[in-house]
């Protein structure tokens, strides 16, 4: 079984894997639709992923050391 500290790491890795996919998806939708409004959900998802990743990295570095 996973330890408590492993779950955020797994979510972080999923986020890292997902962000390039979301970015490419956003670019394709922008090219097809030619409007930024269609891309807003993807931009929000990317921002949330990066903010969450930063928080997890900060927590790991603060409490491990």
Secondary structure in CASP SS format (residue, H / E / C, confidence):
PFRMAT SS
TARGET T0000
AUTHOR 0000-0000-0000
METHOD secondary structure of the structure
MODEL  1
X C 1.00
X C 1.00
X C 1.00
X H 1.00
X H 1.00
X H 1.00
X H 1.00
X H 1.00
X H 1.00
X H 1.00
X H 1.00
X H 1.00
X H 1.00
X H 1.00
X H 1.00
X H 1.00
X H 1.00
X H 1.00
X H 1.00
X H 1.00
X H 1.00
X H 1.00
X H 1.00
X H 1.00
X H 1.00
X H 1.00
X H 1.00
X H 1.00
X H 1.00
X H 1.00
X H 1.00
X H 1.00
X H 1.00
X C 1.00
X C 1.00
X C 1.00
X H 1.00
X H 1.00
X H 1.00
X H 1.00
X H 1.00
X H 1.00
X H 1.00
X H 1.00
X H 1.00
X H 1.00
X H 1.00
X H 1.00
X H 1.00
X H 1.00
X H 1.00
X H 1.00
X H 1.00
X H 1.00
X H 1.00
X H 1.00
X H 1.00
X H 1.00
X H 1.00
X H 1.00
X H 1.00
X H 1.00
X H 1.00
X H 1.00
X C 1.00
END
